[in-house]
Amino acid sequence: MSQSPSRVLFVSSESRPFASTGGLADVAEALPVELNRIGVSVDRIMPLYRAVWEGQGKGDYQVERSPYTLQIPMGNEILPAEIFTAELQGTLTYFVGFEEYFDRIELYALPQREYSDNFSRFLFFQKAVVALIDALQAPYEVLHLNDWQCGLLPLLLEKGINGTGRGGREKTLFTIHNLAYQGLYPATGLYKTNLPGNFLDQYPSLEYYGKLNFMKAGLLGSDRVNTVSPTYAREILSPEFGCGLEGVLGSLPNPVVGIVNGVDTEVWNPETDPTLPKTYSSKSIAGKESCKKDLLKEVGLTYDKEVPLFVMISRLVDQKGIPVIGEAMERMMSLPMQFVLLGSGQEIYHNWLKDWNRKWPEHFKAIIGYNSDLSHRMEAGADFFLMPSQFEPCGLNQLYSLRYGTIPIVNQTGGLQDTVDDYRQNPKTGTGLRMSQYTPESFLECIRDAISLFHDKKKLRGIRQNGMRHDVTWTRTASQYLELYRELGEEK
Ligand code: ADP
């Protein structure tokens, strides 16, 4: 068997527990720890957001100043990047600090708009990554890049942060967590990269219809590309899911590999979860009903053991199927069910939720915001979890649901298709329900079938047990990434 690369740097714009907006942060937290556990030496690097400082109060980690302050050229300006570190679960994280860019309330966007200087913020971050690697004088063999915020790194690793070259570049693996966000910016910013030549037509990997596209540069510049499920890896080669980059993806010398994410089985464990009023397991499930009672009380709905509880935890954006729920809502609320939704995102959807809270106070409750502890109690207390996403690269909540004995109802797309088996087609192995189409009708059909299932206690128990036995560990995922790292290590 080939040798593992000696050192890997995992680069991402967010990671739990430091700062997070979505699934990328869960991956960035768990994967490096698991890889370190199986013998690859992996460090992490991310920006030093305000949230990183605020999270220190919870006591898991301590951020410390490193000796490094790096001078980062941004066109004609030189800006300082102060490097900090923290050690957590045996993994070292570097933080790139520059208050003007990262000491902000949110990571990328306010509810109304994206931060207008995201191009500069993440260009600066990527340059600081290269500057730190050079300053450390401890080579990384592989850089594991994640999403558009890392897309310029292959070019920067080759050309250097001043555009004068670096004498060779590290191998890069680029992971797509969501192709819909590409980092598309006006070409007028090109001078800030300090890339030599400074004309966009010299950088076809970066150019996209006259603009700069970080994602495209990452895909074309990296040695390998993967994404977070086999189905999404196939889907993104089509115009429907390729977000304009299907041609680029189809032209890559190596096919895009799909590796399904895992779950942190210590954080998401109904047997030990400290946020739950009662813990439970697949063998002794009684505690789940107590969690349901408590959850309903917490959100202000009345418990009725004959009424199934559906929940959803999500960013409130089109991708997550909120428009389908909007169209189905009236018909859903006429069924014998309760529905609790936790999320935040687009303002228009916040208004929908406030409306629904007023309209169906006995059957529906929306909590607008981000609340990690409540999300655990919802996973435990629910009978069914809703995830009617239009597209879903991998999705994590359906995996948490499986672990918590909560039956997922998902659209048939991406990672949802790869991880949820429909019991109506496979009665013996089924773990959930899959919509056959992305329509309110198909969604409602699943809800009606779920309500019938809820009253067939024997069948319900079997499907729950199947889900709770599903392998969602990071060990399986990490070994697949290790294989990709090895392939890169062999290509000298
Ligand atoms: P995405 O990365 O597209 O948002 P995923 O399903 O891959 O979707 O991951 C979402 C992660 O963020 C999950 O861990 C989910 O529980 C969490 N999450 C999303 N919204 C909230 C919220 N409002 N409160 C708590 N956790 C949330």
Boltz pocket constraint, residues with backbone or C-beta under 6 A from the ligand:
constraints:
  - pocket:
      binder: B
      contacts: [[A, 21], [A, 22], [A, 23], [A, 24], [A, 26], [A, 313], [A, 314], [A, 315], [A, 342], [A, 343], [A, 344], [A, 367], [A, 369], [A, 370], [A, 371], [A, 372], [A, 375], [A, 394], [A, 395], [A, 396], [A, 397], [A, 398]]
      max_distance: 6.0
